[in-house]
Amino acid sequence: MTEITICVGSLNPTKVNAVNQAFSRYFKQYKVYNIKAESKVVRQPIGLNMIIEGAINRARYSLKFLINAKRIKSSIYGVGIEAGLAEVPKSRTGFMDFQFCAIINENNQISLGSGIGFEYPQFVINQILNDKDTEIGDIIGNLAKNENLKNELGAISFLSKNVITRTEILTHAVICALLPFINKEVYNSNAKKRKLNA
């Protein structure tokens, strides 16, 4: 089996652990690097376009690292993860939090996946909308009296009373982004056309 190489565009251990957990379910041999990669979007993204753009920017930077720095050209994946608020109709605050994963392979094929969405209290949303330099992780970290919360169990752990962790949500997002890569025959456009015409 060919060993694959992955680079995660983050120094956040929660994101790296989630990528490890997701890939370990489908691949026996793989190596993971992680680097600091800029999202090139604001610290607290708002809107699906911005969240996804941030994830893709991180993934592209990570892929470039593998190609340039490590001189690896095949069986490689750049992984970027970005979280943010997206408008959701009928939600209590008008916004929900989503964690998106972007995966790009050596052929520049991009796939996206997201974790579950959840809401924050109204005062958190108000603070974010009124102060563009504030991050939700900092607000919830203060509330939980844990400044490192976003690098550990995450806001979802505090709000769900430790029933769900951020690593779990991120692992699901990475798995969802992996779907086209682990089901190439199903996601092949020709296969789709054949089934639709059958």
N, C-alpha and C positions, 0 to 999 in steps of 0.2 A: 504494500500500500504506500502511495506517495505521501511523504510528510508535507503538510501544509504549514505555511507561516502566516501569522496574524499580527497586525499591529493595531493597538487601540490608541486612539487619539485623546488620551487623558491620563493624568497622574492620580485620579481619584480611585482608590482601591475598590470601592463598591462597583464601579463600572468595569474594572479589570476582572474582578471576581465573577461578575455576571457573564462576561464574554467567555471566560474559562468554563463556567458551568454549562453554558449553552453549547459551545463547540464540543465539549467532552461527551455530549450525548450522541453525537453523530460521527466524530472522528477519533480514531485511536491514537494517531501520531500527529501531533501539531506542536508548534512552538509559538509562544506569545511574547511580543515586545509591547511596551507601552511608552509613549512619549507625550510631551506637552504639545498640544495642537490647538491653535486658536480657532474659535468658531467663526470669527469675523462678523458676529452679530452682537447685539447688546447683551449685557450680563444677564438680564432677565427677559428672555424672548417672549413676545406676545403675538399670537397668530400662528397658524399651521405653517404658513410659508416661511416664516422666520425660524421656527423650530427646526423644520426640515432642512433649510439652508445651512443652519449651524451644524447639524449632524453630518450633512454631506461634505461641508468644508473640512471638518475634522477627519472624515474618512479619506478624503482625497490627499490630505497632508500625510496621513499615516501610510497610505499606499505609496506615495512618492518617497517616503523614508525607506521603505523596504526595497524599492527599485534602485534608489541612488546610494544610500548609505550601506545597505547590506548586499547589494548586487544580486538580489533574488528576483527572478523574472517570472517564475511560474508557480502555480498553486499558492497564490498569495491573496490575502484579504486585508483591506484597510477598513477599520471599523470606527465609526463616529457615533457618539450618543449625545443627545441634547434634550433638555427638558424645558417646558414652558407652558404658558397659558394659552388656551384656544377658546374662542367664543362658542358656547353651546346653548342653543335655544332651550328654553324651559328650565334651565338649571337655576338654582337659588340665587347665585351671584352673577350669572351670565357667562361664567368662565369655568373651565375644568383644566386640571393639570394633566399633561401627557408627556411621556418619555418616549422619544423616537430614536430608533437605531437605523443608521445607514451603513450598508456593507457594499464595498466596491472591490471587484476582483481585477486580475491583471489584464482582462479584456475590456476594462472600463464599464462593465455591466453593474448597474446600481440596483439595489433592492432595499426597500424600507420595511420597517416593522414598528409597531408601537405596543406599549404596555397598556394596562387598564387606565381609564381616566377617573379622576376623583376631584372633589371640590374642597376648597379651603373656606374658612370662615370669612364673612363679609369684610371684617376689619383688615384681614390680610390682603384681600383684593384691593380695598381702598388705598392701603399704604403703597402697594405696588403701582397703582395707577397715578398716585400723587407724587411718587418719588422714583424716577426711572433708574436711579443708581442702587436701589434696594433689591436684594435677592430674597426670594421666598425662603431659601434655606437658612438665611440669617434670621429672619423673623421667627420662623418656627423653632430654630435653634435657641433663640432667646427665651421663647415660651417654654421650651422643654428643659431650659437651663443646661444646654449642651451645645457649645459653639461648633463642635465638630460633627454635628448630627448628619449633615449632608454627605459626609465622607464615611458614615457608618450605616445606621439602620434607616436613615432618611425620615422626612416629614410624615410619610405614610405610616411608618411604624408608630410614631407618636400619636397620630390621629386615629389609627386603628387599634390602639392600645396593644401594640406588639403582635397583632395577628398577621399583618402583612409587612414585609420588609422591602426596602428599596431594591435590594439585590434580586428579590423575586420578580418584581415588576420589570426590572431591566433585563433579567434572564429571559422572560417571556418576549420582550421587545426584540432581543437578539435572535431568538428562535424564529420569530415571525419574519424577521429580515432574511433569515437563512433559507426559508421555504423554497424559493426558486432555485437555489443552489443545490439543495438536497433532493429536489424533485425535477431535475432538468427535463426529463422526458414528458412530464405533465405540463410544465410551463412553456415548452417549445411551441412557438406560434403555429407551426405546421400541424402539430398534433391537435391543437385546438381547432383548426380549420377542418381537419378530417372528422373530428367528433361532431362539429356543428353541422357538417354536410351529410352526416350519416343518417 
